[in-house]
Amino acid sequence: MIGVRTFLKNKFHFALGMAVLLLASNASAFRLDGNHWTYNRTVRMYLSLGGSVLLQDGFSSFDQSAADALNIWNNHLVHMKFASELGSPLPAVDGDSDNSVIFSDTVYGTSFGSSTVAVTLLSSRDGVFTEGDVLFNKRRTWDSYRGPQQGNVLDFHRVALHEFGHVLGLDHPDEGGQNVVAIMNSLVGNIDALRQDDISGGQAIYNTGPAYLSTNPSPHLINLSTRALVGTGERVLIGGLVIQGSQPATVVLRAIGHSLAARGLPNALADPQIELRNVNGALVAQNDDWIGDPNAETIASYRLDPPNSFESALLRTLSAGNYTAIVRAFDNGDGKLTGNGLVELFDLHTSEGRAGNISARGQVLTGDNVMIAGFVIGSGQAKEVVVRGIGPSLSGLGVANALANPTLELRNSAGSLLLFNDDWESDPNADKVISAGLKPTRTEEAAFYANLSAGAYTAIMRGANNTTGVGLVEVYDLAPPPN
């Protein structure tokens, strides 16, 4: 038999313990390690196990075999789900709060040991998991198959089922004095599928939890996200929102950073934090690491949980008025204070109040570092909006290095160009921008009117002739405010 070692650590200290695999007999009980993921969270597993290879059970890659093992666990879980990211470009790094699954020669520089075939590294804080990396020993011979073990050729699929059980929070029943048939026992054997004890263990952790929630259908703006390079001082990323109507509006605000690297975006912000301030600048709420927010489970219940535990999110019910969300790096003392970040607003439309005007201010550079604003129009009739790209007039507000001549593109969800504007007065519908009371104060600034059907859209702001500076992108809902 070949043992499997599992490390358990948290954000503050590291503890080493033996963990193993299986071969046993009659039932007694599963064993839990006492930690769990935020209930209703989608735990994204970044699979980077190599390219195409024909495996015995028909899978065309180890990524596919791993994804199948994750889906098998999903079939038995209610208040937590795995999501698979196959072929992830994300580099595996210990302590980054991404959940990496890789083949490796070492355990982040430490030897696997003579009998170790796989390792699960778990980080937790206050009983809540923040990271789960799974490393398979590259020096072993692997395939994916069913049935008895084939000598020195290890079945990746059954080992993956076991290791992903550790990611859930399951320990080894045989190490706790239990005598039970389970894939979670501590030695690799001929069991190649989950047994009832394994399933009961996963359900003991995740069968109960808060109800999943859904936003109410709305024809209004339901989401704005803006991506830009987040700096320090005045170069942080600032999102603005106006809550309209006699009733409050419930919103989720997110600051996304490190998980952008999984989309292939370089220089992602390592550890974003978010502040929410009212029109007077008073702090309304703040968050660093969304899993620590009192509303974390509710955020996950709306399926708005950020992919990375270090990313930030707030859920708040806000009265009518102007608010500002500020995204900057959390200073861990590691010098990582800049990078590409994303500020997002989701209007849950649980009342008649709404986020009618939403905006973001940040650095507009070139290449991947232009400012990109996405917004989503909810179901229903077409929506009239005005989108503006503001630059030079920011100088009059005391903003240094304002973008001298912004341009705007509007693209649909397929990436097709719908509208372009450089200098708002040249837009064919400039009169509608004026009649809405939204004409920019400088002719060099960009704006256009659009009548858009439900769907997702992207507004891209650049500097004309590749100029750079601080810019402001704004999206206005022209529908009358609710009573």
Steps between C-alpha positions, in 0.01 A plus 500: 500500500616857429429765762364849432612787717285806566616826652259720695594862558330832544583860424699540818684177571595172338432158653615174337297182538488162334196436282453189296260297273310174539410134533260399775177318581178557695337839554537725799533871420676761288747740657503882463793732551277776646531760223271579207463742211264797526157348453358530148842592364610389155853369555693544176766237438763608248606185316845515339585133454642507148372469148324228306574138581280195439418334832363150554152614606457717190588841640724699269690678777565484871313830525189321375547218748537751783192694387300177499611424856391849608162453331451169680539680830267778377222244450490448876549857626234765562650808664837502326598419141824451312563675168771372266731726300668265252832596346542787743792735427514591869840420652478287814626697800469406863302751704336689212143387591453347156421128490759348270509137382831401341763232447821597676844360589479655847252642747590863430867417547463227765551135409190283462665216690560147383140372523299818437290514184299819561470786745214732590596835652214666686498851641229616738409795716260481795380160382434613141717375215675763291704280266531137391790399274541141380840383376549160334847348505637539149761231563231230513341324202140611451198395295125524557305176519254293704537170674793352696824692534739424214830456679709814487264674258291719728135581430485878497119507522468319835786694654336823378168397660687447826693827486192702407333345805776662706428830324140466623617453858501121536772316688595131514250286689750218560737744673218584741455141601216433255467176304307603190502445124581842356716666240602744775695232688871547516644261242454467126316176428246345266208728587458727197179692586338687785336277757207586725727601786680751276170642377361521854810688607465761226131537575566539871695815417298646211144362513381790716555869443327824405253492212626591156363836385412657167488860390167631379457549123542863400523698177749738664877496534586200713878491484798723430860386508802710418855371457803724522849517643472562874771722642555688822396848616271664244557209261279254682189368320183688599147386422203731541132419529179694548214327681168633370143470631314529827595144597854382576690273264699190591830465317809282501832675437808297415873569461659234279872461451703181516249278321536719190825312440290189429355691202850556367520862614855591609587698812179429692454682831605252769277595793230762433292669767187712461354798684149637461451869582197728488470839330669668799797264485401318818588132510189282464669159479831340408632152431828320448451128421131445429473179704539715812202724422192434719297457180742255335252211493227725357738625229577137412128416511446751217788323319702821513789361705838614363717214370792580731480518880728806505260697281243728658123540501228687687124454508314806624154655480540870416263794522466744210812705440850502355763246603860422412675164501880522521724207402863491604754239602510375856849570627639165615849642520603305191519805273219376271293819493413531130350284229196446281179497699126491446229686690152354460150601602203264496154646562290218646170681431338371816302825532381787280821692566773471238856593413420736214834664423823307537857602419866421558815713507849365451814498291460469123817361348561299181481136392348281773490799734230708333184555707233240430149543638244224468131542575197274481146603412236278655211328327209690352465784255789687341694738722609854418842584641768764467863392536768763558879501501627795705858619511619862474222646719631291791789746523254761624407262783858479620583168332861487386601358160147497357454323166520775237286352223296186579335277242220251557402173336183303572506128429242226551554165672641354177761776482343671198548876481168682534604860551815712506546858609787745521373849596138471611359770271578281198261228618188475276286502814678786674163680531372217720805526722425872534127450565586251776706773669818294461715692252866493608658833589789454256461433129797258509306267727301208363133408537228320313133415533388141441172312505602148603321170540558275800850356515862565589700789354853631527613863484872540432665833575838586349703810450503633143835426334593270792516780753460407866357649816222478758154461350139451605251272326130545582180314414165678548159332498266749331182339634317721756611428857260282701266672743 
